[in-house]
Amino acid sequence: MIRPVKVSDAGDIVKIYNHYIANTTVSFEEETLSAEAMEKRIIDVTANHPWLVYEEEGHVVGYAYANVWRNRSAYRYSAETSVYLDVDFKRMGLGTKLYEALKGALKARGFHTAIACVTLPNDPSQMFHQSIGFKKIGVFQEVGYKFETWLNVEYWALKL
């Protein structure tokens, strides 16, 4: 079931997200988060942007949200999007379902463009974003540094 996030989901969400922080370059964060820190993020993000979760048997197993793309007012109709799944729930179509719901929520709030950032290399994420309608718009070379490696980031955009 897809539904809007609740602050009480923070514990499940942080378990999912901390895996990506600690083990991958998908997130450029380097320190894992507490449930309290995630609660604050949920409150901050949902003040102006949608955040959806996929719940199964009473637990969040995936989530997608949008956030500020840039702070200048002319960017107010664009949003950066993210989707994260519990590692045991990948390749089941949940990411697509979450993203489709997120796109609808963004449209309903008057957003015009969704922007996704993909750390390279990441063929599965690139194929995923292409499959749901995003277009590759550019690559920033060596803009992140994690696990003693310089990382490139590819930007994808979707007109809603």
C-alpha angles and dihedrals in degrees: 000000000000116000141150115284121260125206087241088065091069094098094055092041095051091052090056095043097044090060089060093045095050100038111026145040091233088102120041091211112110103190122064118240134237122232088249092056090050091050089057091049091051091052093046096046097044092053087081110359138054122257118184132186134201109223125196124178092347096309132099108241098171143006142190129195144167127224141176112306095197132345099238113104095238088066093056093109094054126076136187112234133206136181127191129182133193105257090241091058101051122122093026099105095256093120091055092048092049093047093048090052091046092051089053092049091050092050090049089055093051100256117153106191134031117204124198127191120209123191111223135270097038113127094172093055093044091051091045094053092046091050092056095049106269118140123215109245106174152322129245110208121227097342096142132051119199134146089012092298133111110234135205123217124210120205123215127187136196126190106221 
